[in-house]
């Protein structure tokens, strides 16, 4: 028969996407926090407590690049940014 196509969609929530991408690669959130020049607990607070409300565009890009996650692989960054 024909080949089967399997799509793996990244979660829209950047917190879930970051946690899953880091786990797949075997990186801790503390190491990733230091990589973006933040205190070791920075990304753990983002993932677990929602602080900050959104990662900066630069942090999101650096993490996406490091984790080989692609443009939307860490979720939709602007979903948590307040506009207005």
Backbone bond lengths (Angstrom), bond angles and torsions (degrees), N, CA, C in turn:
res aa  C-N    CA-C-N  psi(-1)  N-CA   C-N-CA  omega(-1)  CA-C   N-CA-C  phi
1 X - - - 1.446 - - 1.529 109.32 -
2 X 1.317 116.06 -168.61 1.456 121.34 -178.25 1.518 112.18 -85.42
3 X 1.316 115.05 166.21 1.464 120.79 177.41 1.517 109.50 -74.03
4 X 1.305 115.90 148.67 1.465 121.08 178.30 1.508 109.19 -97.02
5 X 1.293 115.53 138.01 1.451 122.07 177.82 1.519 108.67 -99.39
6 X 1.310 115.91 128.20 1.458 121.25 179.35 1.516 108.19 -122.92
7 X 1.317 116.75 119.48 1.454 121.51 178.73 1.516 109.80 -102.34
8 X 1.307 115.66 135.73 1.460 120.98 175.50 1.522 107.11 -113.08
9 X 1.308 116.56 110.40 1.455 120.98 -178.87 1.527 110.03 -92.53
10 X 1.304 115.31 138.71 1.457 119.97 175.83 1.517 108.83 -77.37
11 X 1.312 117.77 145.12 1.457 119.49 176.78 1.529 110.17 -64.06
12 X 1.318 116.58 144.85 1.463 120.66 178.44 1.524 110.86 -69.31
13 X 1.317 117.30 -29.53 1.465 121.09 -178.18 1.524 109.14 -75.08
14 X 1.337 118.05 116.71 1.458 120.25 -177.76 1.527 113.54 -61.76
15 X 1.317 117.88 -26.28 1.464 120.11 179.42 1.529 110.51 -67.76
16 X 1.314 115.86 -47.04 1.462 121.14 178.94 1.526 109.74 -65.28
17 X 1.325 116.35 -45.27 1.463 121.06 -178.28 1.525 111.39 -61.29
18 X 1.329 117.50 -42.72 1.463 121.21 179.75 1.519 110.70 -64.79
19 X 1.315 116.73 -45.80 1.476 120.61 179.46 1.531 110.12 -58.45
20 X 1.335 117.17 -46.04 1.464 121.14 -177.79 1.529 111.83 -68.36
21 X 1.329 117.79 -41.48 1.470 120.73 -179.63 1.524 110.83 -65.79
22 X 1.331 116.89 -41.28 1.468 120.68 178.88 1.532 110.02 -64.24
23 X 1.334 116.93 -42.33 1.469 120.70 179.99 1.529 111.13 -64.32
24 X 1.330 116.97 -42.22 1.472 120.25 179.21 1.522 110.86 -60.19
25 X 1.307 116.49 -37.41 1.462 120.71 -177.10 1.528 111.94 -87.50
26 X 1.333 117.27 -15.42 1.455 120.98 -179.48 1.517 113.16 82.71
27 X 1.338 117.11 19.78 1.468 121.52 178.25 1.524 110.07 -94.32
28 X 1.310 116.40 140.21 1.457 119.36 175.30 1.525 109.40 -84.20
29 X 1.314 115.92 155.89 1.463 120.27 177.01 1.529 110.43 -65.09
30 X 1.316 117.51 -31.33 1.476 120.86 178.44 1.529 110.75 -64.71
31 X 1.323 116.44 -44.80 1.473 119.95 178.98 1.522 110.23 -64.42
32 X 1.335 116.54 -42.13 1.463 119.62 178.68 1.520 111.59 -65.21
33 X 1.331 117.19 -36.04 1.468 120.68 176.71 1.516 110.92 -61.03
34 X 1.327 115.87 -45.80 1.470 119.78 179.25 1.526 111.18 -64.72
35 X 1.339 116.58 -34.04 1.458 120.65 179.70 1.534 111.52 -62.29
36 X 1.343 117.00 -31.31 1.460 120.02 179.01 1.534 111.13 -99.25
37 X 1.338 115.83 21.73 1.471 122.90 175.33 1.529 113.40 61.08
38 X 1.326 115.50 43.32 1.462 121.81 177.07 1.528 108.82 -124.83
39 X 1.338 117.08 163.59 1.473 119.69 176.58 1.534 110.66 -60.59
40 X 1.330 117.96 154.21 1.470 121.68 -174.90 1.533 114.84 -55.26
41 X 1.318 119.18 -29.77 1.464 121.65 -177.63 1.522 114.71 -89.72
42 X 1.323 117.23 1.83 1.466 121.38 -173.39 1.535 112.67 -58.77
43 X 1.320 117.59 -53.67 1.467 119.86 -177.60 1.526 112.44 -73.21
44 X 1.328 118.21 -28.76 1.470 120.37 174.79 1.524 109.79 -63.71
45 X 1.335 117.36 -41.30 1.470 120.62 176.62 1.532 110.38 -64.85
46 X 1.339 116.77 -40.79 1.464 120.63 178.52 1.530 110.48 -60.74
47 X 1.327 116.48 -47.66 1.463 121.15 -176.60 1.528 111.58 -70.91
48 X 1.316 117.83 -45.23 1.466 121.35 -171.28 1.519 115.11 -91.45
49 X 1.335 117.68 -29.34 1.461 120.07 -174.47 1.528 113.25 -119.53
50 X 1.326 117.04 -6.05 1.454 119.60 178.91 1.515 114.31 75.84
51 X 1.333 116.65 21.64 1.469 120.60 177.91 1.515 108.47 -121.74
52 X 1.294 119.33 123.42 1.462 128.80 0.57 1.528 110.54 -71.70
53 X 1.317 116.47 168.99 1.460 121.15 -179.00 1.528 111.13 -64.87
54 X 1.327 117.17 -31.85 1.465 121.81 179.77 1.519 108.87 -149.42
55 X 1.312 116.08 149.49 1.461 120.15 172.85 1.519 108.47 -78.45
56 X 1.303 116.03 151.37 1.458 119.00 175.67 1.524 109.02 -65.82
57 X 1.304 115.95 158.54 1.463 120.36 178.62 1.528 110.66 -57.89
58 X 1.325 116.44 -40.31 1.471 121.23 -179.83 1.532 111.39 -65.03
59 X 1.340 117.80 -45.16 1.462 120.92 178.75 1.518 110.54 -63.03
60 X 1.322 116.31 -44.22 1.462 121.32 179.78 1.529 109.97 -59.50
61 X 1.327 117.67 -44.74 1.463 122.12 -179.21 1.523 111.21 -65.23
62 X 1.348 116.54 -45.60 1.471 119.83 -179.03 1.521 111.46 -63.15
63 X 1.323 116.74 -41.83 1.460 120.11 178.84 1.530 110.88 -66.93
64 X 1.323 117.47 -42.67 1.469 121.17 178.07 1.523 110.69 -58.94
65 X 1.332 115.69 -45.21 1.461 119.99 179.49 1.525 111.41 -62.62
66 X 1.333 116.58 -47.84 1.464 120.84 -177.70 1.528 111.70 -63.10
67 X 1.323 116.49 -39.98 1.460 121.12 -176.01 1.533 112.51 -88.01
68 X 1.343 116.01 5.23 1.465 120.75 -177.86 1.527 111.20 50.01
69 X 1.334 115.41 44.30 1.457 121.03 -173.90 1.519 113.43 -93.29
70 X 1.315 118.10 -10.77 1.457 119.32 -178.44 1.516 111.75 79.58
71 X 1.317 114.97 175.98 1.460 121.02 -173.17 1.529 113.52 -59.55
72 X 1.328 117.59 -41.57 1.466 121.31 -179.53 1.528 112.43 -111.68
73 X 1.319 116.44 11.71 1.456 120.38 -175.47 1.508 115.54 -66.09
74 X 1.313 117.48 -20.21 1.472 120.43 176.19 1.519 110.55 -104.98
75 X 1.292 116.74 30.41 1.452 120.66 178.13 1.516 111.00 82.74
76 X 1.283 114.38 -175.27 1.448 121.20 -177.50 1.526 107.94 -95.32
77 X 1.323 115.80 105.40 1.454 121.25 -174.48 1.514 112.73 -57.11
78 X 1.318 117.96 -43.80 1.463 121.38 -174.01 1.522 114.43 -73.87
79 X 1.330 117.96 -2.91 1.448 119.57 -178.57 1.541 111.45 -61.93
80 X 1.336 116.71 -28.04 1.454 120.24 -175.77 1.524 112.96 -103.20
81 X 1.296 118.31 -0.72 1.463 120.90 -178.12 1.507 109.62 -85.57
82 X 1.332 116.21 131.41 1.467 120.31 177.57 1.517 108.78 -80.34
83 X 1.309 115.58 131.32 1.458 121.46 177.64 1.511 108.23 -107.14
84 X 1.326 115.62 145.35 1.455 116.05 174.78 1.445 115.40 136.28
